[in-house]
């Protein structure tokens, strides 16, 4: 017996089927040069399958009613939105969340975001964004989970579960951007990406595949080309890899006008590129209407088949069925946005906790932090008393007025502290850059005083205090889409501000907001303590204050390396080996042996702060690594253990990281790769043995024939607090 969708498809005209493939935008989520027009009339004529950019009872109900009342078959619309790190309650940006290494928290945040989105009539979120990125110039690293395929995969799966396994509030997730978008050359957004298939399968594909394995309902294609063919029209990617190799059963959607953009990629006119995309396996066309306006002609000319169109339409209808929209097109929609969900105390408490857990303590000389609650504090910097830049990029439905500033958070946490403030610097002094980052509303308001005047005022304020907390960094739209930066130091005059504050000789804590790793080599010498807080979301101020005053002991670990200089990029921990490794030289000695080595003349090879790095107010000591066996055979499973002891003065959490090196193989393998981690909590004085189980799955890699397997030999098992501080033990593993 034919199922409901097959029966429905049999009743549909060609126009009705093509209409289902059309995704239009309404409202203010515009991220391209084109905007959908005549939306209501198009819905009424059956030319729309879904929309995004609108949420809330009134518009969603009205537009859904047009589909239900005016179209012949009354097929409900699917409503989507970029719910990236929260809907109305904004959680830290994804890069920040990834630094928590806290999978349960990340899954829960996806769930709470889905609850809010569902209550406002949304069915579909354009998340998780899982593009691996090794280039902090790329503004969209703010939206991603960092440089590592394993950590990225764990986060990808956790988010899909959070969105999709949420009972009646489940929304469909959309993993993006398939594929390789994070490898945009030179970190310039929308630029080409080029890499070997080995790198694709080993480094860049795993997080997309993890989403597929977790049952993700939809996949968004990327803007870039993959091996010369734009992802949106790339059959190898969308059909061979995604559907045939990985078994993806859901629907694919283009990115914003990425079908049309294939014209600029040089693939032909709109009819040609639309047919190419459909044939490649693209089901839904976002905004550009190439499918809507050309597929019929292509069918007449035999360039696509009716079956191609029916297949794409069927996949979209099945997603609507999966959501239950045929039974209830207004699923979860509430007439009033429910206060027990939207920005509820529970959601705000989770956001506060997440803001604290995303912070990474990069330096804390002399234990400047945590601050005393009765301290005399000079709170300086353009982002110290600011609510407009707390949410971070992609917070479409978030309202900055709901946010807690750092100043407010510190006052809440320490009412007895004497806090004096000064601006110190503008985020940028360049009115053109200010105008560019104010495109979605005024985020940067320039103080007309000169940089010298602002610094002079800040220094006088600082001189009267016991400790300086400088809150500096990027404005929120300095990262995110189309927000690449070539110079990724502190913008504007903020580096000079830090230098001037350091020169007062007062203890200096630098807290910085950013959507990317920054180059902060000078600041790392000048400030006594440094805390990366990314963009913390609605509760940023309270979360950071919890860290500053020690109510929460920071435990974040970097998911992206901090480069020493822009010239080091791409810099990432799991690079491959060179035949001329550089082992360092004696300071002040110039010798020939180190000349012909892989190194820079002017900077170290190592990043300023490596992947996995992050300090705590307490200290953790690691024992040597103990293996259950030092020789194994076949499909054995062994354990590797360390004992971690909290030897400092605070209770704390530590993420214990397991890396494996495969020194000799049929292809040159990375110096090491993250394979597992465990986040543990230890009271002061307490110790715990952390045990990892290792199987041959951990040893597998793609060989030159793209065959995924392991090879016999010796493996170095390493465990430690971050990628550059590890203890190791060796095992030989025979077939
Ligand atoms: C373009 C972005 O690349 C994508 O991530 C987003 O989901 C769409 N615009 C829709 O807003």
Boltz pocket constraint, residues with backbone or C-beta under 6 A from the ligand:
constraints:
  - pocket:
      binder: B
      contacts: [[A, 29], [A, 31], [A, 82], [A, 126], [A, 176], [A, 255], [A, 256], [A, 481]]
      max_distance: 6.0
